[in-house]
């Protein structure tokens, strides 16, 4: 009877380990999806709010440089002017309503932002 106990415990361990690995992978996917969505929204804000919907604005680079400094002070690295320009480009390449945007929102279970509704 004692021979079965270790085998049963091994199965239990493997099942619990599988559950935890699966949960960790799901958390990583959710975090990644949320961050991609956040970066798209940041880019959209830059385009819509700072540039009034135009793909480029003469003062845009100055605004991005100042925004990058402020965001970096508050949130740490990852918000350089170059990264903000990439976020802006990301939102221009995949506009509201695009397949990637719709897929992100459905994965997150969030209602579309005001930009996805065309406002």
Beta strands, then each sheet from edge to edge (+ up, - down):
end
